[in-house]
Amino acid sequence: MKAPFYNKLNSIVLIAIGLWGYIDVHSPTALIAVGFGIMLLLCTNGLKKENKIISHVAVLLTLLILVALAGMVLPKRLISGGLGLARVSAMILTSVLSIVAFILSFIKARK
């Protein structure tokens, strides 16, 4: 698994779905995902160059957004359902894939 690819995928999904959620619901909190997506997208070049500091920053940002989505947003969306649940689920899925890619790249770098 390539960490830069999954980071870029996650950041694009966070930006696109965050904007979609903002347009659909008109809630400024949907822009939090957009902000995290932009920050993660900015980390992609550092990940390609295998910069350890940027890698750890990207992991931290990904973990923060994953905890926020799974801990605070998902329970509310499970109750309301609909497209909001699908949007949150997609963001959680790509964040988990990104975390797995980071872990595997850290294991590979350690060997």
N, C-alpha and C positions, 0 to 999 in steps of 0.2 A: 504494500500500500504506500502510495506516495503522499506524504504529508502536505506538500505545497498544493497538489491537485485538490485534495479533500478540503483544505483550508479555503481555497478559492471557491470551490463549489459551495461550501457552507456560507461564505461571505456573500456570494451572489444570491443564494436562497434567502438569507436574512434580509438583505437589502430589498429584493423583489417582493417578498411576502410582507415585510414590514410596511413598504409603501402601499401595497394592495390593501393591507389592513387599515392603514391610515385613511386611504381614499374611501374604503367601504364603510368604516365605522366613525370616522372623523375624530378619533381619539389620539391625542398627542403622545400617549404612552406607546403607541405602535411604532413610533419613531426611535424608540430605544433600540430595537432590533436593527434598524437601519444604521444607527451610530456604531453599534458593535460590528456590523457587517463591514462598514467602511474602515474601521480600525483593523479588522482582520485582513481585509483586502490589502491594506498598506503593509502588512507583515509578510505577504507572499514572496516578495523578492528576497527578503532576509532568510526566509525558509529555504528558498532555492539555493542560496549561498551557504546553507547549513550554519547560520549564525545562531549560537546557543542562546544568547540573551533574547533575541527576537522570537526564537522558538518557544522559550518559556513564557514570554509575554503573550504569545498567541494561545498557548495552552491555558493560561490564566483567564484570558478574555473568553475563550470558548467555554471553560468551566463555569464562569460567572453567568454567561447567558443561558447555559444549559440548566443550571440550578434555578435561575429566575423563571425560565420557561416551565420546567417540570414541577417546581415547587409552588409557584404563585399563579401562573397563568393557566396551566393545564387543568387544575381542579375546577376552576371557574368555567372553562370551556367544556369540561365533561358534563357539567350540569346543563349548560345552554345548548351544546351540540352545534350542528350546522357547519358552515364553512369556516367559522372561527376555530373549531376543533381540528379540521383538516389542515389549516394554516399552521397552527401550533404544533401539530404532529409532524409536519414536514420539517419545520425548523428544528425540532428535537431530534428527528432522525438524522439530519445532516450534521448536527452538532455531535451526536454520538459517533457517527462515522469518522468525523474529524478527530475526536479524542482517541479513538482506536488507532487511527493512522499515526497520530503523534506518539502514542505509547509504543507502537511497533517501530517507529523510526528511532525512538530513544533506546530501545532494546538493541536495535541494529547498530547504532552508533557506539553503544557500550561494548560490543564484541570486538 
